[in-house]
Amino acid sequence: MEYGLRVQSHPSLMVTSQVKMRAARNLMISFSGESVETVTFRVDSQTVNRNFQALQTLLSQLPGAEEDPVRQRNGSTEKWQGYVWKDVDSTAVIGFLSHYETHASAHRVNTQLLSEFISKMNDEGELKHWAVALVGSKDEESKSARYAIRFVRSQTEGGRCFGRAD
């Protein structure tokens, strides 16, 4: 049953509903070679405040940032507004992911699983140094720690936020 096994290891498809998986057993997983992201966020004020605090804590641990980075990719120049830090120790990334709460419907972006995965890879001597980016439109009135980024609220529905920031 090769098809069933492929679905079970597919990064975004679920074999069955979460309710039916109550009695499921844990299996070893990997995020190697995966790029995971979500456009669904919690919007209740307590979670937003905790997540913002996690961001502020992360940013306070980072050294000086490169502002408005310019990159050459595929023969073209990309410039974006924001900040990038290189050679960030994995403990800062793990700390951020451990304290950031994702929405329950964001199955592929489970920060607890990601932080555990990075910790296990650290034990193997992998994923010890990171590049961290804070991307967004600049706004002097909205500051995240010492970095000015404008936060955008997208369409909300049932305690979730859908969409991308400007």
C-alpha positions in Angstrom: 0.0 0.0 0.0 2.6 2.5 -1.2 0.0 5.3 -1.7 -1.2 5.1 2.0 2.4 5.3 3.2 3.0 8.4 1.0 0.0 10.2 2.3 1.0 9.4 5.9 4.4 11.1 5.3 3.0 14.0 3.1 3.8 17.4 4.7 0.4 18.9 4.4 -2.2 16.1 3.9 -3.8 14.4 6.9 -4.6 10.7 6.7 -7.7 11.1 8.9 -9.3 13.8 11.1 -7.8 15.0 14.3 -10.7 13.6 16.3 -10.1 10.1 14.9 -6.5 10.4 15.8 -7.0 10.6 19.6 -5.6 7.1 20.1 -2.8 7.5 17.6 0.7 6.7 18.6 3.7 9.0 18.2 6.0 8.4 15.3 9.4 9.9 14.4 9.0 12.8 12.0 11.4 15.1 10.2 11.3 18.7 8.9 14.5 18.2 6.9 14.2 19.8 3.5 10.8 21.4 4.3 9.8 25.0 4.3 6.8 25.4 6.7 4.7 28.5 7.0 1.2 29.5 8.0 -1.2 32.3 7.2 -3.6 31.4 10.0 -2.9 33.1 13.4 -4.5 33.4 16.8 -6.1 36.8 17.3 -7.2 36.7 20.9 -5.5 39.4 22.9 -3.8 37.1 25.4 -2.2 35.0 22.7 -1.2 38.0 20.6 0.4 39.6 23.7 2.3 36.3 24.6 3.5 35.9 21.0 4.6 39.5 20.8 6.5 39.0 24.1 8.2 35.9 22.5 9.2 38.1 19.6 10.6 40.9 21.8 12.6 38.3 23.8 14.0 36.8 20.6 14.9 40.2 19.2 16.6 41.3 22.5 19.0 38.3 22.1 20.1 39.1 18.6 23.2 41.1 17.7 23.1 44.0 15.2 20.9 43.4 12.2 21.4 44.1 8.5 18.7 46.6 7.6 16.7 46.5 4.3 18.8 43.6 2.9 19.5 43.3 -0.8 20.0 39.8 -2.3 20.9 38.5 -5.7 18.8 35.5 -6.7 18.3 33.8 -10.0 19.9 36.8 -11.9 17.7 39.4 -10.3 18.1 41.8 -7.4 15.6 41.5 -4.5 15.4 44.3 -1.9 12.9 44.1 0.9 12.1 46.1 4.0 13.0 44.6 7.3 16.0 43.1 9.1 18.1 40.0 8.9 20.5 38.5 11.4 23.1 35.9 10.5 24.7 33.2 12.5 22.1 33.2 15.3 22.6 30.6 17.9 19.9 27.9 17.9 19.0 28.4 21.5 17.4 31.8 20.6 15.3 30.2 17.9 14.3 27.3 20.1 13.4 29.7 22.9 11.2 31.7 20.5 9.5 28.6 19.1 8.9 27.2 22.6 7.0 30.4 23.6 5.2 31.2 20.4 1.7 29.8 20.1 0.4 28.8 16.7 -3.2 28.3 15.8 -4.6 24.8 16.2 -5.6 24.6 12.6 -2.0 25.3 11.5 -1.1 21.6 11.4 2.2 22.0 9.5 3.5 24.8 11.7 3.5 23.4 15.2 6.1 25.4 17.1 6.5 22.8 19.8 7.3 20.1 17.3 9.6 22.4 15.4 11.5 23.4 18.6 11.8 19.7 19.6 13.1 18.8 16.1 15.7 21.6 16.3 16.8 20.5 19.7 17.2 16.8 18.6 19.1 18.0 15.5 21.4 20.1 17.8 22.2 16.8 19.7 23.4 15.5 16.3 25.5 18.6 15.7 23.1 20.1 13.2 21.0 23.3 12.9 23.1 25.1 15.4 23.3 28.4 13.6 20.4 30.3 11.9 19.5 33.2 9.8 16.6 35.1 11.2 14.5 37.7 9.3 11.9 40.2 10.4 10.1 41.3 7.3 7.4 44.0 6.9 6.7 47.6 6.0 8.4 50.1 8.2 6.4 52.4 10.4 8.0 54.6 13.0 4.9 54.5 15.2 4.8 50.7 15.6 7.9 49.3 17.2 8.9 45.7 17.9 11.6 46.1 20.6 14.1 48.3 18.8 12.9 47.5 15.3 10.2 49.5 13.6 7.8 47.2 11.8 4.2 48.0 10.9 1.8 45.2 11.9 -1.2 44.6 9.7 -4.5 43.0 10.8 -6.0 40.8 8.1 -9.5 39.4 7.8 -10.5 37.6 11.0 -12.9 34.7 11.4 -13.6 32.6 14.4 -10.5 33.7 16.4 -8.2 33.2 13.4 -6.5 35.7 11.2 -6.1 34.9 7.5 -3.8 36.6 5.1 -0.3 38.0 4.9 1.1 41.3 6.3 1.9 44.1 3.8 
